[in-house]
């Protein structure tokens, strides 16, 4: 590893001082830096360390200028042209193709596209991270930190681009993904050809090899390695939750509106849950039903728990069939599934899907008594508790709300719950993890709101899942 010479140091200084703020940000991303400091001094230090890693540090710097489209720097500093450099880079490309692809996509997205992407990510990234993301590359970096996106895992980006209608850019991601498959297959075949041919086994290959590779043990061409690109998260039990018991676990559906409980029941039965459907419950009955369900032995034997609540309510409270009162705090519902309150579910995913139809906030008076005051474990203090990220582990909390007037429509169906059931069925067929499934729900809500500005749905997702979750 050689130190940059004086000429390279001078070149680095000239480049860093000639770039604008946006160009410096793009250059940091291309150099695989997750640093958010894009000052001139920080950029110089990063480039110096990078040049030390390459035998041809000047070629690395030239390719950076090519990707930034700073052809003037190529001519002035490196005394070369775009065409000449492209010929030299034909077989010697230094920068990672994944970084180049993401940077180019970021360049092609207009402000409206970026806003749409950020909307879709409200269920994936913390709100403050989404708001601080000034451009597409900031978003990608946050997704990389969570290991949702990587050079080998780009499905999430592909789905986002499809959902915002940028099919042209989604096709570029698809092409990149297929090229990764082809490249890895070619590399595997080369290694296979170079390796000494083993003595053929007397019977057949391992059964697992047959299943994954789809190759007959008696094939004349031998075993063809499977493509490396696939859903990486399911390759290790450490990366995804165990979810293969039958039934998968308990699903409780509480429908105090009467429209979509049956649809949810069919969906979660198809996902192999043991479903309990309750309709038209009061606040006290909701709490009692949940307490009873969570004491059942099935929660010990199953791999997870699902709770769906459809009700009128205010802020972070639901009313059930009660026409007055402060209602049942959703925080107290969530507190029922902590490891301390329900040890049988400790370490298992606990999924909540809430459809709330908003009514005016309850204003108590001196003559009115709270019938279910004992249920308010944390009390209603006027704060929007849905803004608080749950700290308990393994919780997936999807909360959607819209105005109560939606229920006045004949044969009303919740857009959110319909999108959720559709996405869950698709996710089961495609073996897609739950966070990516919810991104499709966000897309459907976004499209509905765009077409119906007077009947908006609002959706918020907070989760503390430690692993990927597949509901197949």
Secondary structure as UniProt FT lines:
FT   HELIX           6..18
FT   HELIX           21..30
FT   TURN            31..32
FT   HELIX           40..51
FT   TURN            52..53
FT   TURN            55..56
FT   HELIX           57..67
FT   TURN            68..69
FT   HELIX           71..77
FT   HELIX           82..88
FT   TURN            89..92
FT   HELIX           97..108
FT   HELIX           111..120
FT   HELIX           121..123
FT   HELIX           127..132
FT   HELIX           136..145
FT   TURN            146..147
FT   TURN            151..152
FT   HELIX           155..163
FT   TURN            164..165
FT   HELIX           167..194
FT   HELIX           207..213
FT   TURN            217..218
FT   TURN            220..221
FT   HELIX           232..235
FT   TURN            237..239
FT   STRAND          249..255
FT   HELIX           261..270
FT   TURN            271..272
FT   STRAND          274..279
FT   HELIX           283..294
FT   HELIX           298..301
FT   STRAND          304..314
FT   TURN            315..316
FT   STRAND          317..318
FT   TURN            320..321
FT   STRAND          328..329
FT   HELIX           330..335
FT   TURN            336..337
FT   TURN            339..341
FT   HELIX           343..345
FT   TURN            346..347
FT   STRAND          349..358
FT   TURN            366..367
FT   TURN            371..372
FT   HELIX           373..375
FT   HELIX           385..387
FT   TURN            393..394
FT   STRAND          395..403
FT   HELIX           404..408
FT   TURN            410..411
FT   HELIX           415..430
FT   HELIX           434..451
FT   TURN            453..454
FT   STRAND          458..463
//
